[in-house]
Amino acid sequence: MATCREGCKKCTAPFLLIVGVILVVLGIAGIYEFPVLINQQVTQNVMLKEGTMGYKQWKEPTVPIYMKFYVFNLTNPEEVLAGGKPYVEEIGPYTYREHREKVNITFNGNGTVSYRQIRTFHFVREKSVGDDSENFTTANIPLLTVAEAMRNQSYFIQLAVEAGLKLTDEKLFISRPVRQIVWGYHDPLMHLMTLMPGLSDWFYTDWIGVMMNKNATDDGLYTVYTGENDISKLGVIDKYNGSKYLNFWTTKYANMVNGSDGTIAPPSFAVENDTLSYTFQSDICRSVYGVKRGSTKTPQGISLHRYIGTASELANYSINPDNIGFCLPNKDCLGTGLLWLKSCTNVDYFPVPVVASFPHFYQGDPKFVEAIGGMHPNASLHQTEVDVEPITGLTMGAHKRVQINVFMTKVKDIGLTENVSTLFFPIVWLDESVELDDATADLFKNMVYMPITATTVVQYACFGLGGALILISIIIAAVRYKKWKENQSKLESERLLNN
């Protein structure tokens, strides 16, 4: 019995050493294998496949999305009519809760899915400065649209239009409710155009607004990659309205449909270079890109990569030659900070002379800022920001900011414009924002952070316990060796005494 116990004692140190080494090896293996397992788990959760977390959030996001409008109220219309400089005051926000839902979802056989996205907006009074029925004074977009359309028409048609302007008592500046300017209203001048002989074939609607036909409607047919075959293409647009290119602009580069729709992107581990993030913006009929600039955190403590819009996107073609394709008509280029939207904002058969910019002409040519009193560009308030969770590629914060301006200039035989200066008059700027809620944050942490934390704990436990067992085995071996040496010394002493 004693011999058995003695044998077990002799086995203790080697046994602990072997177990310790195995645990350390497992810990080292975990350095390489755990990230692979985590990436596989993330891939399974974020790909656009029925039942995954990514699919559920993509189909009908639970993350709160708000659209905030800031209008520019003109304070000196009479002076502007006489050729003076406009002065405006910003009023806002007028906030709407945005609900998105993907419909007509069809999974294709090549790793893509096609869909339409319905966006619906509901006014939120408690997040607004006032009711959206409040009036403000702004430029008469229908009048300027008609005037722009008549610039190249015959003298007789221009006379007919001038008569129509007098008949409807049109003014260059009007006072209307926020909701009408934003979402649309029936305009008396355009209604008259639909009734006039010779013009009724050109004008088929009298409805106009900055966001007309964009509430409870979709913006086109998207086909995007699901990520099932290649996670690096997750959410990337394959086709828009059945084509890989737009037909609004004058070059192939300008007409390219790049990136995602901005709601989902490939995880960072699947992308070789994540310094740029491309998205397609149907509201301005072009693709844009953001540059990674540091990081931020949600209120719930989730780390995000921040991408911001750059000045080069709206730079004059002399600064960024790629932008030559956005000049309309061909080579009719605006200054830095402006983008013609005439090609994609047709009303009837005529383009609305609207121009996009960043709010307050941020990053634009200083002359545009100086032309309008009340412009105060500020990066923290007016730059576009998109915050992406790098592990999954999910957008968890965003401020997509754009300003809508109308081109105003003198038009021959349109008396209301005879004294105005040529300028880009700001109507409204909008901030489409994403704010991560606690419920979605908790869901994310449980499905992503918790497995990562668990594997990390296991990995460190393997290192810690394995290292401890190795140390204990060494100590046991050292103690046993010391005892053995002492016994050997004692035996040697006894042998010498006996001799």
N, C-alpha and C positions, 0 to 999 in steps of 0.2 A: 504493500500500500504506500509505504513511504517512498519506494522507488518510483511508483506511478506519479505521486505528487511532485517528486523531484524532476521527473521528465516533463511534466506540464510546465513547471517553473522555467525549465530550460527552453521550452517552446514559446514562452510569452513574448520575449523580445523580438525574435524573428517574425512571429505572427503580427505583432503591432507594427513592425517595420514594413512588412508586406502590405498590410491594410493601409497604412499611412501613405506609402508610395502610390498605391492604386488611387487613393483619394486625390492626391496631388496631381497625378496624371489626368484624372477625370476633370479636375479644375482647369488644368492647362488645355485639355481638349475642349472644355466649355468655352474658352476664349475664342475658339474658331467655330465651334459647332452651334453654340447658343445663338449667336447673331443670325446664322443661317436658318435655324428653327424659328426665330422670331420673325425674320423676313418672310418666311413661308406662311406664318400665321397672319402677318399683316396683309400679305398678298391675298390670302383667302378671305379676309375681312373687307378689303377695300375694293376688290374687283367688282365690276358692274354685272352682278349675277343675282338672280332672285334669291332673297334670303340673307344676303350679306349686309353688314352694317353700312358699307359704302353705298350699296344699292338703295337702301331705305332712305338715307339722307339725300342721295342724289335725286330720287324720284319725287320726294316731297319733303324738303328740308324742314326740320323742326327748329333750327337756329333762327332767331328773330332777325328779319331783314326789314329795314326802314328806308323809305325814300323821303328825303327832306328837301324842300324847295325854299330858296331865298330869292325873293323878287326885288327888282330895282325900280323904285318909285321915282319918276321924274319930277323934280321940284320947280323947274323953270321952263315949261313948254313954250311960252310966248317968246322968250329970248332965243330958244333954239329955232323957232320958225323964222326968226329974223336973222339967222346965221350965227347965233351965239353958241358958246360951249355948253353942252348938257351937264347938269348936276343931278346926281341920283343919290337916294338913300336906300341902303339895304334893309329889307324887312323879312324876318324869318326866324326860325324855320316854320314852315307849314308841313307837318309830318304825316306820312301815310305808312301804314303797315303793309308790307308786300308779301303776298302769298304766291309761292311757285309750285307748280305741279306739272310733271312730265306726263304727256298723254300720247296715245297712239304708239306705244312702245313696241317695236318690232326687233327681235334679235335676228341678225343675219348670219349666214354661214361662214363668214370670213373674219370672225372675231370682232364685229362691230354691232352697234345697236342704233336704230333710227328712232326719232321721237320729235314731238313738238312740245314746247313749254308754254303753258298758260301763266301769265302774270296778272294778278288781281290786286288792286290797291284800295285800301279803306282808310279814311281820314281818322287821325288820332288827335282829338282836341287837346288832351292833357299834355301832349308832347309838342304843342304848337304855341306860337305867340298870340294867335287869334284864330277866328273861324275862317275857313277858306272861302267864305262868301264876302269877305272884306275886299273893297276895291283898291286898286292902285293905278297910277297913270303910267302908261308905257307907249311904245311905238305901235302904230296900226299895221300889224303884219299883213292882213289881207290887202290893204291899200298898197303897201310896198311890193307885195307879190304881183298884184295887177300892174303896177307901174313898171316893175322889172320885166314883166311879160310883154308890155307894150313898147319897150325901148326900140325894138327892131321891126315893129309893125308899121303898116301904112298910115299916112296922115289922117285918112278918113276914119280908120279904126281908133286912132288916138283921140280924135274929136268925139267919137261915140263914147269912149271911156270917160273922157273929161265931162261929158254931159251926164253920164251915170254918177260920177262923183258928186256933182252938184245936186242931182236929183235925190240922192240918199244923204246929202249933207255930211259927207265924209270929212273927217279931220285926220291930220297926220298923227296926232296923239290922242289916245282914248283912255277912258277910265272904266275898267271892268273888274269883276271878281277874280280872285286868284284861281279858283277852280276852273273858270272859263278859259283864261289864258293858258293854263296848263293842259287841261283835258279836252278843250275844244268848245265851240259854240257856233250857232248858225249866224253867219255874217250877212247883213243886208246887202252890201255891195256885191259880194260873190253870188248872192241869190239873184240879184238883178242881172248879173252877167249870164246866168243860166237861162234867162228869159229873153235876152236881146238877140234879134236876128243877126246872124253872122258870127256870134260869139257863143251861142248855146252849144255848138259842137265842141268847143274848147273847154267850157266849164260845165262839169256834170255834178258838182256838189258845192254846197255853201258852208261846209263844216271845216273849221280850221282851229288848230291849237298846237302848242309846243309838243305835247305828248298825245296828240290825237291818234285814235285807233290803237292805243297801247295799253288800255285797261281791259282786262278780261279777254285778251287776245294773245295769239302767239306771234313770234317774230320770224318764223320760218321752220323749215325741216332740217334738222341736224342728224348727221350720222357720225358717231364717235366710236373710238376703240374701247372695248370693255376691259382690256387688260388681262383677259383670260389666257390669250396666246402669248402676249408680250406685255408684262406689267409696266415696262418703260413707256408704253403708249397709252396708258390709262387716261381716259377723258379727252385725248387729243382728237380734234375734229378731222375726220376723213373727208367729208363733203358737207356743204351747206347748200340747201335747196338743190341737191343732186349734182353739184359741181364742186371741184376743188378750187375754183377761182370765182371771184366776183366779176361784175361787168360795169362797175361804176367809174373806174379810174382809167388812166391812159397807159399804164405800164404793167407788165406781168408782176413785178415786185409789189406794186401798190394793191393789186387785185388778189394777192395770195391770202388764203384763209389759213392762219397759223395758230398753233396752240390749242387751248381748251376754251370752254365758255366761261371760265373763271371760277367755277364751283368745285372742281376736282382736278387734281393733277397727279402725275406719277410720284410715288414715294421717292425720297432723296436717294435711297440706296440703289434705285434702279436707273438713276440719271447720272451720266458721266460729268456733266457740268450744270450745276443748278444756280449759276450766277445770274442767268436771265430766265424770265418767266413770260411766255407769250400767251396772250388771250385774244379772242375775236370778240369785238364789240359791235353788235348789230345796230345799236342806236346811232353810231357814227360811221357805220358801213366800212369798217376797216379792222385790221389786226393791229394790236399795240403790244408793247413789251415793257416789263418792269425789271429793274436792276436790284439785286439783293443788297440791302443796306442795313446790316446789323440784325439785331434780334429784339424781341419783346416778349412779354408774358400776358396771358389772359388774367382776369381777376381771380380765376380758379387755380392759377399757378402753372398752366400749361405753356411750355416754351414754344415760340413761333419764330420763323424767319420772316423778315419784313422786306417786301419788294415795293419800290416806288417808281412812279412815272418819271421820265427824264425829259430834259429840254429838247433833245435831238428828235423826239417823236414829232414835234410840231415846228421844228426848225425850218427856216427857209432853205430851198434847195441849194443855195450857194454855200450853206453850212453843212447840210446833209443831202448830198446829191440823190439819194434814194427817194427823197420826197418830191422829186420832179413829177412823179406820177400822180400826185394829189392836186396838181394845178389844173383848174377847170375854168374855161375851156383850156385846151392844151397850151401850157406855158403861161397861163393866167395865174401867176403865183402870188399869194398873199405874203405878208411879212411873217416873221417868226412868231409862233404862238397861235396861229389861226389855221383853221381847216374848213374849206368849203364843204357844205352839206347839200348843195343844190342838187347833186346827182341822185341823192337818195331820199329827198324830201319833196317829191312832186305832189302838188295838189292839182287835180284835173290834169291838164297837159303841160302845166307850167311849173318850173322849179321854184320852190320858196327860197328867197335869198338869205338863208340863215347860215351862220358861221359858228363853228365850235371853237372853244378855247378852254384853258383852265380858268377857274374862278378868278375874277378881278384881273384877268389877263396875266396871271402868274406865269413866269418864265417866258413871257412874250416880249415883243419889241416895246421899249419904254414909251414910244410915241402913242401906242394904243392906250396905255395907262393914263398918259397926260391928256389925251383927247376927251376923257370923260371925268368930270369931277366926282369924287366919292369912291374912286378905285384905290384899294389898299391891299395889294398882293402880299400874302404871308404863307410861307411854306407849311407851317404847322396846321393852318386852317384850309389851305387850298390845294395841296398836292394830293395826288392819288396814291393810296397805300393799300397793299394786299398782304395780309399776314397768314402764312401757310404753316401748318403743322408738318415738320419735315419727315417724321416717321411714316405717316400715312398719305401725305399730300393733300389733306383736307384743308379747305379755306375756313379759318375760324375767326377771322376778323378782316374787315375791309372798309375802305372809304373810297368809292369810285366817284370822282368829282369832275363835273364838266359844266361849262357855261354856254348858254345859247344866246347868240347875238344876231341882230338883223342888219343887213347891209343897207345903208341909207345914202342916197346921192340924188343930185338934181336930174330930173327926167324931162326932156323937152315936151312941151304941150301938156304937162301935168302940173298945173299951177301950184298945187299944195307943196311941191318940192322945189320951187324956183329959188328959194333963198337958203336952203339947208346946206350945211357942209357935208362933204363926203366923210363918213365915219362908220364904225361898227358899234351899233347901239346895243348895250346889254339888256336882255329881257329878264332872264332868270338863271340862277345856277343851282344845280342839284347835287346832293350827296347821298349816294346809295350805299348804306352801311350795313355791316353784319356784326351782330353783337352776340357772342357765345353765352348761352344760358346755362344755369347750374345743372339741369337735368341732362343736357347733351354732354356737358363736361364730365359728369359722373359716369355716364355710359362709356365715354371714350377712355377714361382712366381704368375702368373695370376691364375693358376689352384689350387695351394696349399697354398702359403703364403697369397694371398689376402683373401680367405675365413677365414683363421685363424685370420688374422688381423681384418676382419670385425666382427667376433664373439667376439673377445677380446674387441673391441671398444664397441659393444652392451652390453657386460657383465659389463664393467666398467661404462658405461653410466647408466645402471640400478642401480648399487651401488651408483654412484654419485648423480643422479637425485632423486632416492628413499631416500637417506640419507638427501638430501637438503629439500625435501618435508616434511619429518618427523621433521626436525629441524624447518622449517617454521611453521608447525602445532603446535609444542611445544611453539614456540614464540608467535603465535597468541593466543593459549590457556592461556599462561602466562599473556599476555597483558589483555585479556578479564577477567581473574581472578583478576588481579590487579584492573581493573576498577570496577569490581563487588565488591571487598573489599572496594574500596573508596566510592562507592555508598552506601554500607551497613553502612559504618562509618558515612557518611553524614546523612543518614536517622536516624541513632541512635542519632546523635547530635541534629537533629531537634526535635525528639521525646522528648528528655530530656528538650530542651528549652520550648517546648509547655507545658510540665508538670510543 
